[in-house]
Amino acid sequence: MQVFRKDMRIIAIAVSLAFLSLISAVNAGNASAADEKTLELGKKVFSQRCVICHGDKGDGKGLVGIIHRVQVRGSVQATLPRDFTTGVFRFRTTSTGCLPTDDDLLRTVSNGIPRSYMPSFVDVPLDERKAVIQYVKTFAKRWQEEEGCPPM
């Protein structure tokens, strides 16, 4: 009788694990479909609003080129658009060397960067701003290779 109970427990566990893996596979499929839609929307917003400065590849080599050039005491200082392919961002709440949080990127996109010619996109719907952030994260391999750090 005890052998029968052990066999039933093993079968019940196996069926439960199979069921859970099936549910997770379905959820993963739904998540990737949602991710694809988000990335498509992000690409559309990026091509409409960001590509002129940051370029098609997100490398900062858009049509604008040098945004601002100043000569100070004989040296030329130039303001260039951010190169997203490096995965390095200045305005973040994480430690130096860490990737920024999505909230950091959302704050930068929403508020802009004064005196750098990065405009505020607070007028863009929130879902589009979040989608463009997810799209920008596809330019650098760091987002797939590294885990984010907690904010300070």
Secondary structure, 3 states (H helix, E strand, C coil): CHHHHHHHHHHHHHHHHHHHHHHHHHHHHHHHHHHHHHHHHHHHHHHHHCHHHHCCCCCCCCCCCCCEEEEECCEEEEECCCCHHHCCCCCCCCCCCCCCCHHHHHHHHHHCECCCCECCCCCCCHHHHHHHHHHHCCCCCHHHHCCCCCCC
